[in-house]
């Protein structure tokens, strides 16, 4: 006897899969399958079927549903669906439920990947994902038990899909996984692991510019929805891509110097300002990179006003023509970032050319190099990456 939960609930007693026609029978069977090998009290089954409004003879009706399920399953001697006080127990062998097989394959795929065998991991995870044929428990009336199990299984499905893509990337299948990652991101736009794999896949497929653009998309989505920057792993891979840009610029003679006999020799004089050709600047939209403002920001009126005055050259100490820099200092956890971002939103109308933002990762083991940040800002302002000089 085999059962399916990874989609509509189905039973296979012979050659074909068949559904359970009556919704109440499905509710009883689903509760027993979710708790396979455990006694499910009659009170629990009653709650699964009728919630807080059971009929007067709900217990008798449950026993009738169990009897009909036994007939459907061909369980003539009640050896499969057993009566065990204070309820019923569904006794199954390992692998009788597709969800159990899926979880076993997921664990084996995870072990194979950890052991350095991405090909075997990809194959096992693909086999696990092939068991799915819809949303878990799709045709079972919603209850807390059913929804909790469905959400758990859906999360495991997403974990399996991510791990399979990681394994495929480790096998060098960069271009092949890009469509699948984009499809998953359409449903899970805040899943940073998917954005990271999209950037890795695009870069590995030779689509370096698209990989950089993917980071911009991720940053915009995450800032809009959560009001924060992407996590450290995503930011560090972006920094790695910028470093690759610098290396390419250096290798192709992008650094300032004089050309002699086909080679680049360092200039002997002081660095000169080299005008950027107009064609090197790409058409661009005005950058607006500030994280989302704190909607309920309160207090600190004096500090906010002082910060805004400094940034806009207002107030008694204004110095027309000066480039103003504001530094917000204080201990960790005092809300420095919230204050700075709130003030920046207050004055952004005074900066119509746009606003740039970066997390320097100063509290991490690998803070961003200043040259990488400058290169990113130049690119965000419209400069072609090929025209950004190396260090």
N, C-alpha and C positions, 0 to 999 in steps of 0.2 A: 504494500500500500504506500503510495506517494502523495505528497501534498504540496501545493504551491501557495506561497504568501507574497512572492515578489511580483505582484500584479493582482488581478482578481483572485479570490480564493477558489482553488480548483482541487479536484480529487482524481487520482488515476488508480482505478482498481483493475483494469485490463489493459487494452492497447491505447485507449483514448482518454484524454483529459475531459472532465466534465465539471460544470459549475454547480453551485448549490442554489436551487431555485428560490427558496423562501428566505427572506432577509433575517428572520428570527433564527432559523437554523444556522445561517452563516455566522450570526453573532455568537451563538453557542460554540460552534466549531472553531471560530477564530480565537475565542478565549481559551479553549482547550489546547489549540496549537501553539499559541503564544506561551502557554505554561506547560508545554509537553513534558511528560514525565513527572508532573506535580499534581497533587490533588487540588481541584478547583472547587471550592465550596458552592453549594447551591445558591446561597445568598449573592455571591459574586456573579454567577450566571444570570440571576434575576435582574441584578443591576445593569448588566451588559445589555439585556434585552429590553427592559422597560424603564430603566433609570429610577427616578423617584416616584413613579406612578405605576407600580405593579398591580395586576388584577388580584382578586381575592384568592384564587387558586393558582398562583404563579408557580409554586413548587411542583404541582401536578403537571402543569403545562411544560415545565422544563423536562420532567421525566418523559413526557410524550415526545418532545423534540429529540431527546437522546435516543429513544427507541427508534425513531424514524432515521436518525443519522446512522445507527447501527445497521439498519436494513440497507441504506444507501451504500454503506461501506462493505456490506457482505459479512458483517461481524456477527455471525449467528450465535456464537458461544460467549459473547461479551469478553473476549480475550484481548481485544484492541481498545475498546472504549469501556473501561471497567467502572463499576460502582464501588466507591471507596468513601466511607463516611468521613467528613460531612458533605461529600459531593461526588465528583467523577474524576477519573484519571485517564488520559490518553497515552497509551504505552506504545512508543515507536522505537524503531531501530535507528542507529546513527545514519544520517543521510536520507531519512525518509521525508524531510522537509527541505525545500529548496533553499530557504534562508540559512539553515544550518550548513548546507553544502557551500553556499556562498561565503559564509564567515570562515569556514575551514580553508577554502582556496585563498581568501584574502590574507589569512595568517601565513599560509605557506608562501604566498607571493612576497609578503613583507620580509620573511626570513631569507628568501632567495636574494632579494635586493640587498639586504644587509650583509649577506655573505659574498657580495660582489658578483652575482650572476644575474645581470639585468635581463638577458634573453629568456631565461627560465621564469623570472619574475613576470615579465611582460606576458608570456604565454599563460601562466596560471591566472593572472589578473584578468586577462581577456576572457578566459573560460568562466571566471566568476561573474563577470559583467554580462556574459551571454545568457545567464540564467534569468535575467530580468525581462519582463514582458509588460511593464506598466508601472504605475505607482503602487507601492506596497499596500496590501489590504484594500485595494481600490474600491471594491463593491461592498465592504462591510460598513454598516451604520456607525457613524462616529461616536466614540466614547473616549473617556480619558485613557483607558487601557489601549484602545486601538490607535488613537492618535499618537500616544507616546511611543508605541512600538513602530508605527509607520515612520515617525520622525527619526528614530534611532536607525532604522534600516536605510532610510534615504541618506542620512549622514554617512553611514558606512559605504554606501554606493559612491558617494562623491569622493570619499577617501580612496576607494579602490580606483576610481577613474584618475585621480591625481597621481597616485603611485604608479599606475600603468604608464601614464605619460612621462613621469620621471624615468621609468625604466626604458621607454622608447627613446628618450633623449640620450640616455647613457649608451644606447645602441647606435646612436648617430642618426636617428630618424627625425631630424629637425623639421623638415618641410612637411612631412606627413602628419604631424600632430597639430599643426597650426589651426586648421579648420575646427578640430574638436575642442581645442582650448578656447577659441573664440565663441563656440556654441555654449560651452560651460560658463564663460564669463557673462554671456547674455542673461543667464539665470542667476548667477552668483557674482555680481560685480564688485562686491566687497571682499572677495576671497583673494587675499594677497598672494597666496601660493600660486594661484592660476595666473596672475599678472606676471609673476616672476618667471614662470615657465613659458609664457608667451614671449617675453623679452628674450629668454634664452633660446627659444626655438627660432625666432626671427633672426637673431644674431647668428646662430649656427647655420641658418639657411642662406646666409650672405645678405640679409636684409637689415643691415646695421641701422640705417636711418629710421626704419619702421620700428625697430626695437627701442630707439630713443623716444620716438613718438608715443609708443605704448606706455612708457613711464609717465609722460605728460597726461595721458588719458587716465591712468590709474590715480595719479595725484589729484586730478580734478574731481573724479568720482568720489574718492575717499574724503577729500576736503569738503565736498558739497554735502555728503551724507553724514559724516561723523565729525567734521570740523577739526581734523587732525591730519598730520603728514603720514605718508606710508611708513611702514615699519623699517627697522634698521636693515634687514636682509635685502629688501627691495631697493632701498636707497644705496646700499653698498654696491649692488650689481650695477645700478645706474652710474655710480662713480667709476666702476670698472670700465663701462662702455666709454665714458668720457676720457679715461686714461688711454684707451685704445685709439681714440681720435687723436690724442696728442702724439702717440707713438707714430701713427700714420703720417701726421703732419711733419714730424721730425724726419722720418724715413724718406719723405718725398721732397725735402728741402723747404718745408714750410717755415722753418725758423729764420729770423732776420739774418742777412748776410750778403756777401757779394759773390757773383757767379764768375767762375774762372775755369775754362777748359772742361766744362761739363760738371764741375763739382761746386759745392757750396763752402766757401771759406768764411770764417767769422770776420765781422767788420773790426778794423783796428781802432776806429774812433768811437766816440760815445754813441749810445743808442739814439737813433733818430725816429721821429714820428713819421710813419709811413701812411699816406692817405689810402683809405679803402676804396677801391673802384666801386662806382654805383651799382654795376652789375653783380657785385659780390653780395649785396644785401638782398635777401629774399623778401617778397611781399609778405607781410605778417599782420596778424591781429595784435591789438594792444595787449600785452601780458597783464593778467590780473591774478596773481599767484597767492594773494593773502589767504590764509586759512579762514574758515568761517568765523564770524564774530560771535562772542558770547551773548546770546540773546537777552539774558537777564543780568548783565553786568551792572553791579551797583557799587556805590561808594567810590573812594579814591578820586573825588572830583578835582581836588587841587592837583594831584599828580597827573591826571588825564589832561587838564587844561595846560599845565606847564609843558607836558610832552608835545601837545599839539602846537603850542606857541613856538617851541624850539624848532619843530619840523617845518613850520610855515613862515619862519622869520618874523613872527609877530611878537608883541610884548615890548617892554622897555629896553631889553638888551638886543633888539633886532639889529642885524648888520647886513644891509642890503647887498646882494651880490655874493655873500658867503655861502659855501656849501655846508649845510648844517648836519651834524651827526649827533644822535641821541643815544645814550647808553643807559639801560635800565639794569641796575645791579641789586643783588640781595641774595639771601640764603635760598636753598632749594625748597620748593613747595610754597613759596609766598605768592605765586601768581604773576611772575614777571612776564611770562609769555602772553598770558591773557591780557595784561595791561598794555603791552606793546602792540598786540594785534588789534585790541579795541581802539587804541589811539590811532593806529594806521588807518583803520576803517573811517575814523572821524575825519581825517585829512586827505583821503585819497582823491577827493575832487580837486585838490590843489596840484595833483600830479597826473595830468591827462595823458602823459606818455606811457603810463602804466606803473605797475608795482611788481617788484621781484621779491621772491622769498626763498630762503633755503635753511634747512636744519644742518648745521655744521657737524653734527654727531659728536660734539665735544665731550660728551660723557661716555662715549664708547671707546673700545681699544683702538679703533681705526677712524679718527676724525677725518673729514674731507680736506684734502689739500686745497690751499687757496687758489692754485692755478686751475684745478678742476672746477671749482665754483665759478671762477671768472669765465672759463670756457663755456660753461652752461649758460651763464647770464648772457654772454655774447650771442650764443645760438638762439636763446629765447627772444633776444632783441632783433633777430632777423639776419644775423651774419651767417654766411655759409660755413659749415664746419671745416671745409677744406682751406678756408682763408683765416682760420684762427691759428696764430703762431704757437709753437711749442714753447716749453720753458726756456 
